[in-house]
Amino acid sequence: MNIQIFGKKKCFDSKKAERYFKERGIRCQVIDLMDKGMSKGEFNNVKQAVGGYQNMLDDKCKDKDLLALFYYLSEEDKEEKILENQILLKTPIVRNGKQATVGYQPEIWKNWK
């Protein structure tokens, strides 16, 4: 298993996800979205695995103005805006190759091989 956790330092669920894998002896790479972020390729893989960028958005994002602006953008500009402002993403984003989840979902992770 090659687990990557994209999270935010102050996100409680990101810390829980990291603890979930460490308690089971599964190595994971933790990436701070605010510091490094996802590449376009990683974003596209996760987007495909979770069924679209709409499932990756955090409706409780702290930057309400940015979130409101995002909803008024044209469809072709939305993905670029997400990549520029990854604070819009719900965390943790946990990736295992082509599989991915958004949010804390241990019931799915336990079935990963």
N, C-alpha and C positions, 0 to 999 in steps of 0.2 A: 504494500500500500504506500502511496506517495501522497500524503495529506498536506494540503495547503489551507491555512485559515487566514482569510482576509478579514481584519477587524479594526476596531478603533480602541485606543488605549483605555478610554473610560466606559466602554460598552461592557455591561455585566454579562450579557449572553456570549460575547466573544471570549471572555475569561472562562466561562463555564464550558464552552466548546473545547478550549485548550486543555482544561482540566480533564474533560471526558476522555480525550485521547491519551493523555499522559497517564491517567489511572489504569488504562488498559495496556500500557507498554507500547503504544503505537507512536512512532516518531512523527512529528508534524512540524511544518515550517509555518511560522506565524509572521504575517506581513501586515504592517500598519497602513491602512488605506490613506490616512491623512499624511503620512510621511512618504511612502513609496508609491502606493496605489497599484492598480491593475493595468497591465498592458492591454492594448486593443485586442490582441489574440486571446488572452485570458478572459477578457470581458465577453468576447464573442462565444467562446466555449461554454462559459457559465450561462450566458443568455440562452444558448441553444438547449442546454441541459435542463433549465428551469422553465422553459416555455415562453421566453420573451423578456425584454427589459422591464416590462410593467410589473412582473413578479419580483423584481429586484429593488423596486423603489421603496423608500422608507417614508410612509405617510406621516410619521411622527418626527420627521427631520427638524432639527433645531433651527435651521435657516428657512423660516416660513416664506420669506420674500423670494428666495431662490427657487423654492418648490413651486410657488405661484407662477413665477416667470417660466419655469420649465413646462407647466401645463399649457401655456399659451404659445409655445414654440411650434413650428411646423414639424411634422413627423420626421422628415429627413435631418433635422437639426438636433433632435432630442438625444440620440445616442452620443453625439459629439459633446453635448452639454454634460451628460453624465460622466463621460471620461474626463472632462475638465474639472468637474466638481463632484468628486466621489463621496462627498458628505451626503449626497442624495441616496446612496445605497444602504439598504437594510443589512445589518451585520448580525452574526458572522456569515460570511460566504465561505463555505467549506467545499473544497474541491478534491476529488480523487480521480485523476486522469480525466476521462470524459464525463464522469458523474459529478454532480454538484447540488448543493442545497443552499437555501437562503434562510437565515434564522437558525435558532437552536432546535435541531431535529434529530436527537439521538435514536429515535425509532427507525429512521432511515439509515443512519450511520452504522448501526449494529449489523446490517445486512451486507455491508460493503466487504469485498474481499481484496 
